[in-house]
Structures are given as structure tokens and as C-alpha cells.
Amino acid sequence: MPKICVCDDEKDIVRALQIYLEAEGYEVVGFHNGQDALDYIQHNPVHCLLLDIMMPIMDGITTLNELRKTIDIPVILISAKSEDTDKILGLNCGADDYITKPFNPIEVIARVRSQIRRYTYYQPYKQSHVELNIGDIVVNDSTKSVSVLGESVRLTPIEFSILKLLMSRPGHVFSLQSIFDAIWDETNISAESSIPVHIRHLREKIEIDPANPRYIHVVWGQGYKITEY
């Protein structure tokens, strides 16, 4: 049974999300500050984290930054703020999705289901035994691992999915919308705001000089492609 961690300083919201998600068959644990949630996740298997941004003791962004140092589970940020800058901030820190308060329980369930389906797909026991190579980058779809110059590189599920998509057709230009459609099941976050953030993260992890990329290139007005020059 997938386990969901809900972290929000508003106890009514945590309880409401527990009721909705447990009704869908998920096991749910709730916390009211980021430190407690982080401590739990570091010692227990969790399949998805619903994380509020504004909290005492440890806020959501700090929690997310700490989490991403070692753990790649899907994270859906929850906040009362709806400005694009807040969404981009969350994505910059490694969030996989973003919803705003007041939220629709049906939407939350759909997004959790989508993230868990993707996370489960990326686990090693889902064997496809496909290895993609371009230059010094090796993507192993069997183990869901990536290495550059023989060194292991940690990617989030979304980053891995984008890299795998680009490497599946070297030289092909993927538009923002085509990448978005291939990776996300929902369309609440625009491709224009989310894809470039994930691409930047990828460059920082796989390029020797992210400002002068060797592999992932932008084709202005069209999209992105991956090549070895």
C-alpha cells in the first residue's frame, strides 16, 4: 500500500487530506512541521510527500532542500500563494508538482495518484533493460540510474524522465509542450514555467559547464535537443 506523508501546520488540512487519501486506499501519516516530516521520511518508506511551504520550525522550502540531498520521492508543494514565482521557487528546489489552497480534493487525489504511478514506474523492479548512451552519459532504464564519466548522478524522477526522453531521439528537437505532454499527466502547471527549470537542473548535474552545455541545447523558439557537441 503506498504511503503518503502530509505536512502542514494547519491540523484541519492535514486531517482533511488524511480522510480523502485514506478513502482512496492510501496509508497516510501527518506532521505539522518540516523537521518532523523529514525525520520520519529519512527512516521510513514514503511514496509521496504533500508539503506546505509556510510552517514553523522548518518551512517547506528548507525541508525540500534537505530532502533532495538524499531522497528522490515525489513532492507536491501546497501553499496559499498562487503566483508563478512561488511555483518556480518550488520547482527550483526539486518539487514535482504544486497545488494551491483552497484545493479541490479530487485534484489532490489525481495528482498524488499520478506522482505515485510515475514514482513506482521508476523503481528498479520495473525492469525494461534498456541502456541509452550519448557521449559520457549512460542512462540505464533497468536500474533507473544515470552516470556521467563513470560517476553516478542523482536525478529526480522528473529529471530522469526528461533526460531519457531527450536521449531516446538524439538530435530531435522536442518542444516544451511535447516534453510536458510526455512527462506530466496533468496540465495545471504550464510547460513554459516548469520545463526550463528542470532542464537547468539537468544541465547542472550532467554538464561540466552548464553555461556552455555540451549535451542539452536550446533551439530558440522551438524547444530542446540532446547532442554530443
C-alpha positions, 0 to 999 in steps of 0.5 A, spaced: 500 500 500 503 506 498 504 511 503 503 518 503 506 523 508 502 530 509 505 536 512 502 542 514 501 546 520 494 547 519 491 540 523 484 541 519 488 540 512 492 535 514 486 531 517 482 533 511 487 530 506 488 524 511 480 522 510 480 523 502 487 519 501 485 514 506 478 513 502 482 512 496 486 506 499 492 510 501 496 509 508 497 516 510 501 519 516 501 527 518 506 532 521 505 539 522 512 541 521 518 540 516 523 537 521 518 532 523 516 530 516 523 529 514 525 525 520 520 520 519 521 520 511 529 519 512 527 512 516 521 510 513 518 508 506 514 514 503 511 514 496 509 521 496 510 527 500 504 533 500 508 539 503 506 546 505 511 551 504 509 556 510 510 552 517 514 553 523 520 550 525 522 548 518 518 551 512 517 547 506 522 550 502 528 548 507 525 541 508 525 540 500 532 542 500 534 537 505 530 532 502 533 532 495 540 531 498 538 524 499 531 522 497 528 522 490 520 521 492 515 525 489 513 532 492 507 536 491 508 543 494 501 546 497 501 553 499 496 559 499 500 563 494 498 562 487 503 566 483 508 563 478 514 565 482 512 561 488 511 555 483 518 556 480 521 557 487 518 550 488 520 547 482 527 550 483 528 546 489 526 539 486 518 539 487 514 535 482 508 538 482 504 544 486 497 545 488 494 551 491 489 552 497 483 552 497 484 545 493 479 541 490 480 534 493 479 530 487 485 534 484 489 532 490 487 525 489 489 525 481 495 528 482 498 524 488 495 518 484 499 520 478 506 522 482 505 515 485 504 511 478 510 515 475 514 514 482 513 506 482 514 506 474 521 508 476 523 503 481 528 498 479 523 492 479 520 495 473 525 492 469 525 494 461 533 493 460 534 498 456 541 502 456 541 509 452 548 512 451 550 519 448 557 521 449 559 520 457 552 519 459 549 512 460 542 512 462 540 505 464 532 504 464 533 497 468 536 500 474 533 507 473 540 510 474 544 515 470 552 516 470 556 521 467 564 519 466 563 513 470 560 517 476 553 516 478 548 522 478 542 523 482 536 525 478 529 526 480 524 522 477 522 528 473 529 529 471 530 522 469 524 522 465 526 528 461 533 526 460 531 519 457 526 522 453 531 527 450 536 521 449 531 516 446 531 521 439 538 524 439 538 530 435 530 531 435 528 537 437 522 536 442 518 542 444 516 544 451 509 542 450 511 535 447 516 534 453 510 536 458 505 532 454 510 526 455 512 527 462 506 530 466 499 527 466 496 533 468 496 540 465 495 545 471 502 547 471 504 550 464 510 547 460 513 554 459 514 555 467 516 548 469 520 545 463 526 550 463 527 549 470 528 542 470 532 542 464 537 547 468 537 542 473 539 537 468 544 541 465 547 542 472 548 535 474 550 532 467 554 538 464 561 540 466 559 547 464 552 548 464 553 555 461 556 552 455 552 545 455 555 540 451 549 535 451 542 539 452 541 545 447 536 550 446 533 551 439 530 558 440 523 558 439 522 551 438 524 547 444 530 542 446 535 537 443 540 532 446 547 532 442 554 530 443 557 537 441 
